[in-house]
Amino acid sequence: MDITYLEVLKGYTLGIFPMGDEFNELAWYCPPRRCVFFLDQFHYHKRLERKIRQGIFDIKINQNFKLTMQMCANRDDTWISAKIIDIYTKLHELGFAHSVEAYCENNLVGGLYGVSIGGAFMGESMFHTLTDASKVCLVYLVKRLQQKKFMILDCQYQTNHLSSFGAKIISHEDYIEILAKALILKTNFI
């Protein structure tokens, strides 16, 4: 299926998102239950707070978007196809897709990326090559979303990792209701 960046934006507003496969084909996904962060319920362990205070990582936004995506895709089993990278790079150029990146000694060692529309941020993927780098990026992302008055961080599918930070599972119907409220908010990630 040939999906354009405009269709991807429209899909997010409808509660669906694309994923690629090993054949570089794209398909739409709409999980019946959605994993989300309500930003006021986000929490993390004191050990991670100590790591943040140590200043090991230099956190930057949108400095190396495409490389962040490529690093997220660099695993044995990935849905981040070349087509997905092309589409999201275009969304980044248009100001909709963003990356949060962790550097150590000027090397990219962790990051995440996602799409921002209104007061909703749709998190797509994260990676790390140094312990806790992606976790620090997630904390930074949530603090930024709180500061910018976003309503929700969509994580799509639940993992134990996300649950440990307070992510919740909600029904598709509840997600669509919250998404509609978030989309009309006048906020900006940058």
C-alpha positions as CSV (number, residue, x, y, z in Angstrom):
1,M,0.0,0.0,0.0
2,D,1.3,3.4,-0.9
3,I,0.7,5.8,2.0
4,T,1.6,9.5,1.8
5,Y,2.7,11.8,4.6
6,L,-0.6,13.6,4.4
7,E,-2.5,10.4,4.8
8,V,-0.3,9.6,7.9
9,L,-1.3,12.9,9.5
10,K,-4.9,12.3,8.7
11,G,-4.6,8.8,10.1
12,Y,-3.3,10.0,13.4
13,T,-6.3,12.3,13.8
14,L,-8.6,9.2,13.2
15,G,-6.7,7.1,15.8
16,I,-4.8,4.9,13.3
17,F,-1.1,4.7,12.4
18,P,1.1,3.0,9.7
19,M,3.7,0.3,10.3
20,G,6.0,-1.3,7.8
21,D,7.2,-4.8,7.3
22,E,10.3,-6.6,6.1
23,F,9.1,-6.2,2.5
24,N,8.9,-2.4,2.9
25,E,5.1,-2.6,2.6
26,L,2.9,-0.4,4.8
27,A,-0.4,-1.1,6.6
28,W,-2.7,0.8,8.9
29,Y,-3.1,-0.3,12.5
30,C,-5.8,0.5,15.1
31,P,-5.4,-1.5,18.3
32,P,-8.7,-2.2,20.2
33,R,-6.9,-1.1,23.4
34,R,-4.4,1.8,23.4
35,C,-1.4,2.4,25.7
36,V,-1.2,6.0,26.7
37,F,0.5,8.3,29.2
38,F,-1.7,10.8,31.0
39,L,1.0,13.3,31.6
40,D,0.1,14.1,35.2
41,Q,0.4,10.4,36.1
42,F,3.9,9.8,34.6
43,H,6.4,8.7,37.2
44,Y,9.9,7.2,37.4
45,H,12.3,5.7,39.9
46,K,14.6,7.7,42.1
47,R,17.6,5.8,40.6
48,L,16.8,7.3,37.2
49,E,16.4,10.8,38.8
50,R,19.9,10.4,40.2
51,K,21.2,9.4,36.8
52,I,19.5,12.5,35.3
53,R,21.1,14.8,37.9
54,Q,24.5,13.3,37.2
55,G,24.4,15.0,33.8
56,I,25.8,12.0,31.9
57,F,23.6,12.7,28.9
58,D,23.3,15.9,26.8
59,I,19.6,16.0,25.6
60,K,18.8,17.7,22.3
61,I,15.7,18.0,20.2
62,N,15.6,17.5,16.4
63,Q,19.4,17.6,16.0
64,N,19.6,14.3,14.2
65,F,16.0,13.2,13.4
66,K,16.7,10.8,10.6
67,L,19.6,9.1,12.4
68,T,17.4,8.7,15.5
69,M,14.9,6.9,13.3
70,Q,17.6,4.7,11.7
71,M,18.9,3.8,15.2
72,C,15.3,2.9,16.3
73,A,15.1,0.6,13.2
74,N,18.5,-1.0,13.8
75,R,17.3,-4.2,15.4
76,D,16.6,-7.8,14.3
77,D,12.8,-7.3,14.0
78,T,11.5,-3.8,13.0
79,W,8.5,-2.2,11.6
80,I,10.4,0.9,10.7
81,S,10.9,0.4,7.0
82,A,12.7,2.6,4.5
83,K,9.3,4.0,3.4
84,I,8.4,4.8,7.1
85,I,11.7,6.7,7.4
86,D,11.0,8.7,4.3
87,I,7.5,9.6,5.4
88,Y,8.5,10.6,8.9
89,T,11.5,12.6,7.6
90,K,9.0,14.6,5.5
91,L,6.8,15.1,8.5
92,H,9.8,16.3,10.4
93,E,10.7,18.8,7.7
94,L,7.1,20.1,7.9
95,G,7.3,20.4,11.7
96,F,5.1,17.5,12.8
97,A,7.6,14.8,13.7
98,H,10.2,15.4,16.4
99,S,13.1,13.5,18.0
100,V,14.5,13.7,21.5
101,E,18.1,12.6,21.5
102,A,20.7,11.7,24.2
103,Y,24.3,12.3,23.6
104,C,27.3,11.2,25.6
105,E,30.7,12.6,24.6
106,N,29.1,13.9,21.4
107,N,27.8,10.4,20.4
108,L,24.1,9.7,19.9
109,V,23.5,7.0,22.4
110,G,19.7,7.1,22.8
111,G,16.6,8.7,21.5
112,L,13.0,8.6,20.6
113,Y,10.7,10.1,17.9
114,G,7.1,10.8,17.4
115,V,4.4,13.0,15.8
116,S,2.9,16.1,17.4
117,I,-0.6,17.3,16.4
118,G,-2.4,19.8,18.7
119,G,-2.0,18.6,22.3
120,A,-1.3,15.0,21.3
121,F,2.1,13.4,20.9
122,M,2.1,10.0,19.2
123,G,5.3,8.3,20.3
124,E,6.6,5.9,17.7
125,S,9.9,4.3,18.8
126,M,12.9,4.6,21.0
127,F,16.4,3.1,21.2
128,H,19.5,3.2,23.4
129,T,23.1,2.0,23.0
130,L,24.0,3.2,26.5
131,T,22.0,2.1,29.6
132,D,19.1,4.5,30.5
133,A,19.7,6.8,27.6
134,S,16.2,6.2,26.1
135,K,14.6,6.4,29.6
136,V,16.2,9.9,30.1
137,C,14.8,10.9,26.7
138,L,11.3,9.8,27.8
139,V,11.5,11.8,31.0
140,Y,12.7,14.8,29.0
141,L,9.8,14.3,26.5
142,V,7.2,14.1,29.2
143,K,8.5,17.2,31.0
144,R,8.4,19.1,27.7
145,L,4.9,17.9,26.9
146,Q,3.8,19.0,30.4
147,Q,5.4,22.4,30.0
148,K,3.8,22.9,26.6
149,K,0.4,21.9,28.0
150,F,-0.1,18.8,25.9
151,M,-2.9,16.4,27.0
152,I,-1.7,13.0,26.1
153,L,1.3,10.9,25.0
154,D,0.1,7.9,22.8
155,C,2.4,4.9,23.0
156,Q,0.2,2.6,20.9
157,Y,1.1,-0.8,22.5
158,Q,1.8,-1.6,26.1
159,T,5.1,-2.9,27.3
160,N,6.4,-3.7,30.8
161,H,8.9,-0.9,30.2
162,L,6.2,1.7,29.5
163,S,4.0,0.4,32.4
164,S,6.8,1.0,34.8
165,F,6.5,4.7,34.0
166,G,2.8,4.8,34.6
167,A,1.4,4.1,31.1
168,K,-2.3,3.0,31.1
169,I,-4.4,0.9,28.8
170,I,-7.6,2.5,27.6
171,S,-10.3,1.4,25.1
172,H,-10.3,2.6,21.6
173,E,-13.5,4.5,22.3
174,D,-11.9,6.3,25.2
175,Y,-8.8,7.0,23.2
176,I,-10.8,8.6,20.3
177,E,-12.7,10.8,22.8
178,I,-9.5,12.0,24.5
179,L,-7.7,12.4,21.1
180,A,-10.5,14.6,19.8
181,K,-10.1,17.0,22.8
182,A,-6.3,16.9,22.5
183,L,-6.3,17.7,18.8
184,I,-8.1,21.1,19.2
185,L,-5.5,22.4,21.7
186,K,-3.3,25.2,20.5
187,T,0.1,24.1,21.5
188,N,3.4,23.5,19.8
189,F,6.2,21.0,20.6
190,I,9.0,23.4,19.6
